[in-house]
Amino acid sequence: MRVRYEGGILVQDALKEVILDPARKTPGSVVSHGHMDHLTSGGIMTPQTVEVLKVRRGGTGQPVPYGKEIELNGFRVVLKDAGHVFGSAMVRVDDLLYTGDFNPEGGATCGKAHPEFVRELIVDATYGRPGYNFPPKHDVEADLLTWLEMELAQGPVALGGYEFGKSQELIALVNRLGVEVAVADKIADLADLYGPYGIKLRYRRLSTLTEAERSDPRVYILPPGWLRPPLDDSVSWLGSIRLRTAYVSGWCAFFDYTRQYGLDAQFPLSDHGDFEDVMAFIEACR
């Protein structure tokens, strides 16, 4: 079996070949998940990712549920939960495993990535550099919830997170507090997909708030770029209310965004595995 990058991860064996996470629409390919740097039409993907694709790109793909073995271009292919975001998948091709973005710890809106005993392993490691380690997730979540409770006593709070994956995890986390959550409509469009898969999230769309409600204590969940002006005209009112702001990303463990972007806080919560997770996963796949 030969593997190389050619507009995607190209796996070849004799006259057979399949491409994983292609850069453009490729029939007979496999797409690991719904983040824009991986998301293309025409391939095999989980049913959840098909729904995400429809919303984000207006495209479609061939749905294959987790754990179902199919024959694809002469290979045996199985999708396994990657624990990264809703619908994310690792891809097993015969005795090769491609992780895509993965997280052995998982999250509130997805399962966990489990090692597979394979002969060949291709790891997508966003935090694969030595020293890229996160504090314990439960500690970060506790710190975030404590900060929210303190700030909500004074007024509304805004959290910035990627519109797919991170924002829905934040909705699930903030739902623990029992306070109202309002989210950007494009975040809601994606969160709406979770319910039919048994993941219940409670939120309102920004577009449903009346002018009188906008300054009420609640948690806003927004794309990171919305935490600071200039804002799109449709949400320019966010700049006129007193908001405490925080950015939520794994990169917050290594870089200070508060001073750079004028934020009040940041929290290193990631949907990826860190360096230690990656090394342990590789060892467990041997």
Secondary structure, 3 states (H helix, E strand, C coil): CEEEECCCEEEEECCEEEEECCCCCCCCCECCCCCCCCCCCCCEECHHHHHHHHHHHCCCCEECCCCCCEEECCEEEEEEECCCCCCCEEEEECCEEECCCCCCCCECCECCCCCCCCCEEECCCCCCCCCCCCCCHHHHHHHHHHHHHHHHCCCCEEEECCCCCHHHHHHHHHHHHCCCEEECHHHHHHHCCCHHHCCCCCCEEHHHCCHHHCCCCCEEEECHHHHCCCCCHHHHHHHHCCCEEEEECHHHHCCCCHHHHCCCEEECCCCCCCHHHHHHHHHHCC
